[in-house]
Amino acid sequence: MQTLFIVAILALGFLITFQIAKASEYVAVLRGEERARKQSNKVNAFMLLAFLIIGLIGVYYCNEKLKGKILGDPASDHGVLIDRMLYITIIITFIVFVITQVGLFWFAYKYQHSEDRKAFYYPHNNKLELIWTVIPAITLTVLVGFGIFYWYKITGEAPKNAMQIEIVGSQFKWEFRYPGRDGIIGKKYYKNINGDNPLGQIWDDAANHDDIYVAGEPMHLVINKPVKLIIGAKDVIHDVGLPHFRMKMDAVPGTPTTMWFTPTKTTAQMKKETNNPDFVYEISCDQMCGKGHWSMRGEIVVETQEEFDAWMAQQKPKYYAVFPDKDPSKPKTDTAVKAAVAMAGAQ
């Protein structure tokens, strides 16, 4: 229905444009083509000048109206650098935009056709061409340099005290894995993936025995503590988009990618800043990944260390769900009790 509505709007727009063009043609014939052309020239020159003024006012108004209200200030250390680079880019391009557009529309108005004026032929100027080639080249080189520096900073080695979290995308959900007390995320193998082992963990690897698997729940992070995300995918290419942290990274099947950052605002702080009691940090999939792409959304909770520790204390390693007999918190079976008694008697 929506597609038909859009097609109908486009068709109507084309029909209106065609009718206006035909009407203009008939008016030109009735009034005399030369007279109509001169009048159209004056009208177009004035309209271009009006478009310039209204357009600049509109740009200023939209900037003031929406500035900082869509995502708010960045909530990570790297996000501050990304925003700073973006603002520098916007300032430079805005200056160029104003100079070129004001010149374009003002010249169109001031030098509209006149029978009393002859066009000045000015085909070439080496100095001008050198200026408008060298200056943009230097500016772009500096901006690209900053971009590369920040990119390697984000994807480089995380601080030694950084917590590690694995995030895996699949159509159309996010799954997380946290290391246990050993601080090491265990090895995995894609052929091990099944209903009881959604990430394909290798149970013979002792590092997997205390790993915490979470799906269908928010990712938990600690404020002011660096976190390194180890990113992967099971089926097609996805993309971990963290708009409030100004971060994103592709999730590629078979090729783990990483990025790290430090959250600087808790979820509770952001609720106050945005005056939105329902605020959540969002994980979006920024890569078209299928029909359900729109629904592939996750959440992040940024909290204090105490709150994170309390949450972790409530989690159980996936290993114990697969091998409940190994869970020390569960009562032992009769067979296990008899074996323990027999061993005690033998000693």
URHU-V564031 format. One record per backbone hydrogen bond with DSSP energy under -0.5 kcal/mol. NH is the residue of the N-H (numbers start at 0). CO is the residue of the C=O. If there is no record, write none. Layout:
NH|CO  NH|CO
//
This chain:
4|0  5|1  6|2  7|3  8|4  9|5  10|6  11|7  12|8  13|9  14|10  15|11  16|12  17|13  18|14  19|15  20|16  21|17  22|18  23|19  24|20  25|21  26|22  27|23  28|24  29|25  30|26  31|27  35|31  36|32  37|33  38|34  39|35  40|36  41|37  42|38  43|39  44|40  45|41  46|42  47|43  48|44  49|45  50|46  51|47  52|48  53|49  54|50  55|51  56|52  57|53  58|54  59|55  60|56  61|57  62|58  63|59  64|60  65|61  66|62  68|65  69|65  74|243  76|261  79|75  80|76  81|77  82|78  83|79  84|80  85|81  86|82  87|83  88|84  89|85  90|86  91|87  92|88  93|89  94|90  95|91  96|92  97|93  98|94  99|95  100|96  101|97  102|98  103|99  104|100  105|101  106|102  107|103  108|104  109|105  110|106  111|108  116|113  120|118  121|119  128|124  129|125  130|126  131|127  132|128  133|129  134|130  136|132  137|133  138|134  139|135  140|136  141|137  142|138  143|139  144|140  145|141  146|142  147|143  148|144  149|145  150|146  151|147  152|148  153|149  154|150  155|151  161|158  162|225  164|227  165|176  166|229  167|174  168|231  169|172  171|169  172|169  174|167  175|213  176|165  177|211  178|163  179|183  182|179  185|183  185|206  188|199  191|188  192|189  193|196  199|196  201|186  202|200  204|201  205|203  207|204  208|205  210|207  211|177  212|210  213|175  215|173  218|298  220|300  222|302  223|262  224|221  226|260  227|162  228|226  228|258  229|164  229|227  230|228  230|256  231|166  232|251  233|168  237|250  239|248  240|238  240|283  241|239  241|246  244|241  245|241  246|241  248|239  250|237  251|249  251|254  253|232  254|251  256|230  258|228  259|153  260|226  262|224  263|74  264|74  266|301  269|265  270|266  271|267  272|268  273|269  274|270  275|270  278|275  280|299  282|297  283|240  283|281  284|295  285|238  285|283  292|289  294|291  295|292  296|294  297|282  299|280  300|218  301|299  302|220  302|300  307|303  308|304  309|305  310|306  311|307  312|308  313|309  313|310  314|311  317|210  319|316  320|316  321|317  322|318  325|322  326|323  327|325  329|326  336|332  337|333  338|334  339|335  340|336  341|337  342|338  343|339  344|340  345|341  346|342
//
